[in-house]
């Protein structure tokens, strides 16, 4: 009986959303300029859909007068958006503002953060996914309370029926006859049977609704399979996306940093082999790329893609590689099987340098230094800071790598956390560009690569010599591997680091 009552209560509960195109990282972290005001925006998606998302906006300058936030669903646009909410200052922290926003539907949202300051007004657009993936459970204490209340209500309902049949038809002060008492008992038995039947029917109805939600509405990762084929020019990795069994409409993809897909291969267990590749699309759901000379073993595969709707996601798979012949200089990555000049490979772990592995050489006398915070805690906003230096310790001049100053890939040793970061945070830059286009005066019906390219901002010369920072929140404790990727001397260079994060 308690389970039947709890099933009715659970009908009002929904599900938790997944990460923003990342694995195991629920929160969205973004840093940028709202006009002239530097801001850090953290969006913590709700546990139910519809539900309240918590928005924290930290301003990194003075003179802010007002901050508003507005959620815009990708399918509704600005015309279908509600009025913006005003962020309230957080007591004890004058630079932090907070608000809660309703995310009413599943899908891709853009959160418009408007900052009014003494120097003027500015806005940033932060993309976020709102999806149902997991259930919200009840605590033990609440379960006991609801069960007790349910039993009490059941007994009261039965007693009310019995009292009504037994005493409602007799005059006040007249004793209840034996016959009326028997009728009351019969009525109570009948009430028990009717209530049990009603609860049984309610349970069946709820189980049908629950099954439909689990099978048809609950977010499921899109299946992706990977295979390896041998060619005269080398090995080829093929990826097949099962669009039909994804559970939703597969909308067209848009390029992110000029690539339709960013593919990462990470060797399991010690994670000593790493590859960042960019497959080309053979048709709608089939991609292929040259497979570099990686050691034999089992690899986790992560594929970042962004849709024309602004929705971004990470597809996952695994692949087992056999031993391959060493590649010569003429082989390279096998240009005859779809190599990309921005592909990169690193085999080997973080070297044990004199400063505990926080300084890694990347070739041609260049090194990368990680200014690791003294304490890394889960769930706390931080900035992972790196410096590229020359042999004499001077700041090295980097080159734009796919339009960015640098890329950072983070993976937990068991694969439960994976994220691809940029200096702006863990958002999909392509998704942000899509929402910028749709927020214009004349929103386009279709997003073309040329439109996306016009919004790309290449880092300036001064920025290419500055330290590199990546805002992030580490979601879980454990052992992590970090790969920083920069470009110098026309080559992509990767610096590996390791860190253990405590609770």
C-alpha positions in Angstrom: 0.0 0.0 0.0 2.8 2.4 0.8 4.3 1.8 -2.6 1.0 2.6 -4.3 0.8 5.9 -2.4 4.4 6.8 -3.1 3.8 6.1 -6.8 1.1 8.7 -6.9 3.4 11.2 -5.1 6.2 10.4 -7.5 4.0 11.3 -10.5 4.8 15.0 -9.8 8.5 14.5 -9.9 10.7 14.7 -13.0 14.3 14.1 -13.8 17.8 15.6 -13.7 19.5 17.1 -16.8 22.8 15.9 -18.1 25.9 17.9 -18.8 26.3 20.5 -21.4 27.8 18.4 -24.1 30.2 16.9 -21.6 30.3 13.7 -19.6 29.8 14.0 -15.8 30.0 17.8 -15.7 26.5 19.1 -15.0 27.2 22.8 -14.4 27.9 25.4 -17.1 30.8 27.8 -16.5 31.4 30.8 -18.8 33.8 33.8 -18.6 33.5 36.8 -21.0 32.8 40.5 -21.4 29.4 41.9 -20.9 30.2 45.2 -22.7 33.2 46.3 -20.8 32.5 44.3 -17.6 34.3 41.0 -17.1 31.8 38.4 -15.8 31.8 34.8 -14.8 28.5 33.0 -15.2 27.7 29.7 -13.6 24.5 27.9 -14.5 23.4 25.0 -12.4 20.6 23.2 -14.3 17.5 22.2 -12.4 16.7 18.7 -11.1 13.3 18.7 -12.8 11.9 19.8 -16.1 10.1 22.2 -15.8 12.4 23.4 -12.9 14.4 26.2 -11.5 18.0 26.7 -12.7 20.4 28.5 -10.3 22.3 31.3 -11.9 25.4 32.9 -10.3 27.0 36.0 -12.0 30.3 37.2 -10.6 31.4 40.6 -11.8 35.1 41.3 -11.9 34.9 45.1 -11.8 33.1 47.8 -9.8 30.3 50.1 -10.8 27.6 47.5 -11.6 24.1 48.8 -11.1 21.8 46.0 -12.3 22.1 42.5 -13.7 19.2 40.7 -15.4 19.0 37.1 -16.8 16.6 35.8 -19.5 16.1 32.2 -20.6 15.3 31.8 -24.3 14.3 28.4 -25.6 15.9 27.5 -29.0 12.5 26.7 -30.5 10.7 29.7 -29.2 13.1 32.6 -29.7 13.0 36.0 -28.0 9.3 36.5 -28.9 8.3 33.5 -26.9 10.6 34.3 -23.9 9.3 35.5 -20.5 10.3 38.9 -19.0 13.9 38.9 -17.6 14.6 38.3 -14.0 16.7 40.7 -11.9 19.7 39.1 -10.1 20.0 39.9 -6.4 23.3 40.7 -4.7 24.5 37.9 -2.5 24.9 39.1 1.1 28.6 39.1 2.2 30.0 39.0 -1.4 29.5 42.4 -3.2 30.7 41.0 -6.5 28.3 38.0 -6.7 24.7 38.1 -7.9 22.2 35.3 -7.9 18.9 34.4 -9.6 16.7 31.4 -10.3 15.2 30.8 -13.8 12.5 28.5 -14.9 13.5 26.2 -17.7 10.1 25.0 -18.9 10.9 22.6 -21.7 13.5 20.1 -22.7 16.1 21.2 -25.3 18.6 23.9 -25.9 18.4 27.2 -24.1 20.3 30.4 -24.2 20.6 32.5 -21.1 20.9 36.2 -21.9 22.9 38.0 -19.1 22.5 41.8 -19.3 24.8 43.9 -17.2 24.2 47.6 -16.6 27.2 49.5 -15.2 28.5 53.1 -14.9 30.3 52.6 -18.2 27.2 51.4 -20.1 25.3 48.2 -20.8 26.5 44.9 -22.2 25.2 41.4 -22.7 26.6 37.9 -23.0 24.7 34.8 -24.2 25.4 31.5 -22.4 24.1 28.2 -23.9 22.7 25.5 -21.7 20.9 22.1 -22.3 17.8 21.3 -20.4 17.1 17.5 -20.6 15.6 14.7 -18.5 18.0 11.9 -17.7 17.6 10.6 -14.1 15.1 10.4 -11.4 14.9 12.4 -8.2 14.6 10.0 -5.2 12.9 10.5 -1.9 14.8 10.6 1.4 14.2 7.9 3.9 12.6 10.4 6.4 10.2 11.8 3.8 9.3 8.2 2.7 8.4 7.3 6.2 6.3 10.5 6.7 4.4 10.0 3.4 3.8 6.4 4.1 2.4 7.1 7.6 0.2 9.9 6.2 -1.1 7.6 3.4 -2.0 4.8 5.8 -3.7 7.3 8.1 -5.7 8.8 5.2 -6.7 5.3 4.1 -8.0 4.3 7.5 -9.8 7.6 8.0 -11.6 7.2 4.6 -12.7 3.7 5.6 -13.9 4.9 9.0 -15.8 7.8 7.5 -17.7 5.5 5.2 -18.5 3.1 8.0 -19.8 6.0 10.3 -21.9 7.5 7.5 -23.7 4.2 6.8 -24.1 3.3 10.5 -25.3 6.6 11.9 -26.3 9.1 9.2 -29.9 7.9 8.8 -30.8 7.8 12.5 -32.2 10.7 14.6 -30.0 12.4 17.2 -30.0 10.6 20.5 -31.4 7.4 19.1 -29.2 4.3 19.9 -27.6 2.6 16.9 -29.3 -0.6 16.1 -27.5 -4.0 15.6 -28.6 -4.0 12.0 -27.1 -0.5 11.3 -23.8 -1.6 12.9 -23.7 -4.7 10.6 -24.4 -2.5 7.6 -21.6 -0.2 8.7 -19.1 -3.0 8.9 -20.2 -4.3 5.4 -19.8 -0.7 4.1 -16.3 -0.5 5.5 -15.3 -3.8 3.9 -16.7 -2.5 0.6 -14.8 0.8 1.0 -11.6 -1.1 1.5 -12.2 -3.1 -1.7 -13.1 0.1 -3.7 -10.0 2.0 -2.4 -7.7 -0.9 -3.1 -9.1 -1.2 -6.7 -8.7 2.6 -7.1 -5.1 2.5 -5.9 -4.4 -0.5 -8.1 -5.8 1.3 -11.1 -3.8 4.4 -10.3 -0.7 2.4 -10.0 -1.2 0.8 -13.4 -1.9 4.2 -14.9 1.2 5.6 -13.4 3.4 2.7 -14.4 2.2 3.2 -18.0 3.0 6.9 -17.9 6.3 6.1 -16.3 7.2 3.5 -18.9 6.3 5.9 -21.7 8.5 8.6 -20.2 11.4 6.3 -19.7 11.2 4.8 -23.2 10.1 7.9 -25.2 10.9 11.1 -23.4 13.9 10.4 -21.2 17.1 11.6 -22.7 19.2 8.8 -24.1 22.7 9.2 -25.5 22.8 8.8 -29.3 24.4 5.4 -30.1 27.7 5.6 -31.9 29.8 2.7 -33.2 33.5 2.8 -34.1 35.5 0.5 -36.4 39.0 0.4 -37.7 39.9 -0.4 -41.3 43.3 -0.9 -42.8 44.2 1.0 -46.0 47.4 1.4 -48.1 47.9 4.9 -46.6 47.4 3.8 -43.0 44.5 2.9 -40.7 41.1 4.6 -40.9 38.7 5.1 -38.0 35.0 5.1 -39.0 32.2 6.3 -36.9 28.5 5.5 -37.5 25.9 7.5 -35.6 22.6 5.7 -35.2 20.3 8.7 -35.7 17.1 6.6 -36.0 17.5 5.1 -32.6 18.4 8.4 -30.9 14.8 8.9 -29.6 14.5 12.4 -31.1 14.9 14.2 -34.4 18.5 14.5 -35.5 18.9 18.1 -36.6 21.8 19.3 -38.9 25.2 19.9 -37.5 27.1 23.2 -37.5 30.9 23.6 -37.4 32.7 24.4 -34.1 36.1 26.0 -34.7 35.6 25.1 -38.3 35.1 21.4 -37.6 31.8 19.4 -37.6 33.2 17.0 -35.1 36.0 17.1 -32.5 37.0 13.5 -31.7 39.1 12.4 -28.7 40.7 9.0 -28.1 42.0 8.3 -24.6 43.7 5.1 -23.7 42.0 3.4 -20.7 43.6 2.9 -17.3 46.8 4.9 -17.3 45.6 7.3 -20.1 49.1 7.6 -21.6 47.9 7.8 -25.2 45.8 10.7 -26.4 44.6 11.9 -29.8 42.5 14.9 -30.8 41.2 14.3 -34.3 38.7 15.9 -36.7 36.8 13.4 -38.9 35.1 14.4 -42.1 31.5 13.5 -42.8 30.9 10.9 -45.5 27.1 11.3 -45.2 24.6 12.3 -42.6 25.5 9.8 -39.9 28.9 8.5 -41.0 32.3 10.1 -40.3 35.9 8.9 -41.0 39.4 10.1 -40.2 42.9 8.9 -40.4 44.0 6.9 -37.3 47.5 7.9 -36.1 50.0 5.5 -34.8 48.6 4.8 -31.3 49.7 2.0 -29.0 47.6 -1.1 -29.0 44.8 -1.2 -26.3 41.3 -0.2 -25.5 40.4 3.4 -26.0 37.5 5.6 -24.9 36.1 7.7 -27.7 34.4 11.0 -27.2 32.9 13.0 -30.1 31.8 16.6 -29.6 29.1 17.9 -32.0 26.8 21.0 -32.1 23.4 21.1 -33.8 21.8 23.9 -35.8 19.3 24.2 -32.9 22.1 25.2 -30.5 21.9 21.8 -28.8 25.4 20.4 -28.2 26.3 16.9 -27.0 29.2 14.4 -26.6 28.8 11.0 -28.2 30.7 8.1 -26.7 32.0 4.8 -27.7 35.0 2.4 -27.2 37.4 1.0 -29.7 40.2 -1.6 -29.4 43.3 -1.0 -31.4 45.7 -3.7 -32.5 49.4 -3.2 -33.0 50.2 -1.2 -36.1 53.4 -0.8 -38.2 55.4 2.3 -37.3 54.6 5.3 -39.5 57.4 6.9 -41.5 57.7 10.6 -42.3 56.1 10.0 -45.7 53.2 8.1 -44.1 52.3 10.9 -41.6 48.7 10.5 -40.5 47.8 8.9 -43.8 46.5 11.8 -46.0 44.8 9.3 -48.3 42.4 8.4 -45.5 41.1 11.8 -44.4 43.8 13.4 -42.1 43.4 16.9 -40.9 46.2 19.4 -40.3 44.8 20.2 -36.9 45.0 16.6 -35.7 47.3 15.9 -32.8 48.6 12.9 -30.9 50.5 12.4 -27.7 51.9 9.1 -26.4 53.4 9.3 -22.9 52.4 10.4 -19.4 53.2 13.6 -17.5 57.0 13.8 -17.0 58.4 14.0 -13.5 60.0 17.4 -13.6 61.7 19.1 -10.8 58.5 21.0 -9.7 56.4 17.9 -9.3 55.2 17.5 -12.9 53.8 21.0 -13.1 56.2 22.0 -15.9 56.1 20.1 -19.2 58.3 20.5 -22.2 56.5 20.8 -25.6 59.4 21.0 -28.0 61.7 23.6 -29.5 62.8 24.8 -26.1 59.2 25.7 -25.1 57.6 24.6 -21.8 54.2 24.9 -20.2 53.9 25.6 -16.5 50.7 24.9 -14.6 50.1 27.3 -11.8 48.0 24.8 -9.9 45.9 26.2 -7.0 47.0 25.1 -3.6 43.6 23.3 -3.0 41.4 21.8 -5.7 37.9 21.0 -4.3 35.0 19.4 -6.1 32.1 21.7 -6.8 34.0 24.9 -6.3 34.6 27.4 -9.1 38.3 27.7 -10.0 40.5 28.9 -12.8 43.1 26.5 -14.2 46.0 28.7 -15.1 48.9 27.9 -17.5 51.9 29.8 -18.8 53.9 29.0 -22.0 57.5 30.0 -21.6 60.7 29.8 -23.6 64.0 28.2 -22.5 65.1 31.4 -20.8 61.8 31.7 -18.9 60.3 34.5 -21.0 56.6 34.4 -22.1 56.3 32.4 -25.4 54.3 33.7 -28.3 51.6 31.3 -29.3 49.6 31.0 -32.4 45.8 30.7 -32.7 44.8 27.0 -32.6 41.5 26.6 -34.4 40.6 30.2 -33.6 41.3 29.8 -29.8 44.3 30.6 -27.6 44.3 27.1 -26.3 42.2 24.0 -25.7 42.1 21.9 -22.5 40.8 18.4 -22.2 40.1 16.9 -18.8 39.2 13.2 -18.1 38.8 11.2 -14.9 40.7 7.9 -14.9 37.5 5.8 -15.1 36.0 7.9 -17.9 33.0 9.2 -15.8 34.1 12.8 -16.3 35.2 14.2 -19.6 35.2 17.8 -20.7 36.6 20.0 -23.5 37.4 23.5 -22.2 38.3 26.8 -23.8 39.4 30.0 -22.1 35.7 31.0 -22.1 34.7 27.9 -20.1 33.0 24.6 -20.9 30.3 26.0 -23.2 30.1 25.0 -26.9 31.3 28.1 -28.7 29.4 27.0 -31.8 26.2 26.8 -29.7 26.8 30.4 -28.5 27.3 31.5 -32.0 24.0 29.9 -33.1 22.1 31.8 -30.4 23.9 35.0 -31.3 22.7 34.7 -34.8 19.1 33.8 -33.8 19.1 36.8 -31.4 19.7 39.3 -34.2 17.2 41.6 -35.8 16.7 39.2 -38.7 17.1 35.6 -37.4 18.1 33.2 -40.2 16.1 30.1 -40.9 19.2 28.1 -41.5 22.7 28.5 -40.1 25.5 28.3 -42.7 29.2 27.8 -42.0 29.9 31.2 -43.5 27.6 32.8 -40.8 29.5 31.0 -38.1 32.9 32.0 -39.5 32.0 35.7 -39.3 31.4 35.4 -35.6 34.8 33.8 -34.9 37.2 36.1 -33.0 40.9 35.3 -33.4 43.0 36.1 -30.3 45.1 39.3 -30.7 48.9 39.5 -30.5 48.9 40.7 -26.9 46.6 37.8 -25.8 48.9 35.3 -27.4 51.7 36.1 -24.9 49.5 36.1 -21.8 48.9 33.3 -19.3 46.0 31.0 -20.2 43.1 30.5 -17.8 40.2 28.0 -18.0 37.2 28.5 -15.7 35.8 25.2 -14.4 34.2 23.3 -11.6 35.5 19.8 -11.0 32.4 17.7 -10.4 33.8 14.6 -8.7 36.9 13.6 -6.6 39.4 11.2 -8.1 42.5 11.0 -10.3 42.4 13.2 -13.4 44.5 13.6 -16.5 44.7 17.0 -18.2 46.0 17.8 -21.7 46.7 21.4 -22.6 46.9 22.0 -26.3 48.5 25.1 -27.9 50.0 26.0 -31.2 53.6 27.3 -31.8 55.9 27.2 -34.7 53.1 26.0 -36.9 52.7 22.8 -34.8 50.0 21.7 -32.4 51.7 20.9 -29.0 50.2 19.0 -26.1 51.3 19.2 -22.5 50.0 16.4 -20.2 49.4 16.9 -16.5 48.0 14.7 -13.7 46.2 15.7 -10.5 44.2 14.0 -7.7 41.2 15.9 -6.4 39.9 15.2 -3.0 36.3 15.5 -1.9 
